C-alpha cells in the first residue's frame, strides 16, 4: 500500500463530508494516480463514491 493522498492508504476507514454537510463513512478502495487529491471509497451502505481527500478524515 502506497503512502500519499493526504496520508490515506487503501483499506483506511474514513469519514467524508459531502457538499450537503452530511457525513458518509466508508473504506478507501482506490487511490487515483492521475489526481492525488481523489480517492474512491466504498460506503457502509455498499455504494462506491469518488471523494476529494482533503474532505476526508480517518475514523
Protein Blocks (a to p, Z undefined) as FASTA:
>chain_A
ZZeehoiaehiacddddfkopacddddfbdcfklmkbccdddfkopacdddfklgccZZ
